[in-house]
Amino acid sequence: MRGTGYILGKDLEEQISRITMLEKDIAKSDTIKELMGLEGNIHREYYSAWQTIFDNKVNFSSRVRRPPDNMVNTLISFLNMMVYSTCLSEIYVTQLNPTVSYLHSPDERRFSLCLDISEVFKPLIVDRLIFSLINKKQVSEKDFEKGSNGCYMKKSALKKVTKAYDDYLNKTLRHRSLGRNVSYRHLIRLECYKVIKDLMDDVEYSPFKIWW
């Protein structure tokens, strides 16, 4: 019988165990620096599990951002940007100010609330979409090219990934509280409304968690 360490049919018990141990130290952190150090360690453990999740050997060992150095890092950077844009558009539908945040440092020159909301949904949308795209062989190394400034998607791959992202946002699921089907895009808007309810002292904010 498979235990709780199995995700997407893959045995990730070792990584989950190490992340769980790191999580116990979060409450002991006295400074932002300590907390960010723990976050970095958890991210490293999390990304180390990706080689197990991928069905075939993929060139990815760590997160590299500026510039992304391989297919997976390029996909992460691009799809993260797409999620930021989606979160911003959903924030604009509400009464929230996208420059006033609760997790990232507020800055009038950036939409820091957008960064906050996107952190909730990147694992659900970006990461799962990348696993699907690669394991189903919808994208491969041939869809990317390397230059002096990093690794980039070819135009044809850009269209495929953008369409896959839009299709993913339009997927629906049965919301356990609302009792009706909602799209992944609408889940982001609902998250914004949860922040408003907290600000209005109505319901304390609790970030979205997968229940299925």
PyMOL commands that set and color helices and strands:
alter all, ss='L'
color gray80, all
select helices_A, chain A and resi 13-23+26-28+32-48+50-53+71-93+112-135+141-143+155-170+184-199
alter helices_A, ss='H'
color red, helices_A
select strands_A, chain A and resi 6-7+10-11+144-147+150-153+172-174+181-183
alter strands_A, ss='S'
color yellow, strands_A
deselect
rebuild
show_as cartoon
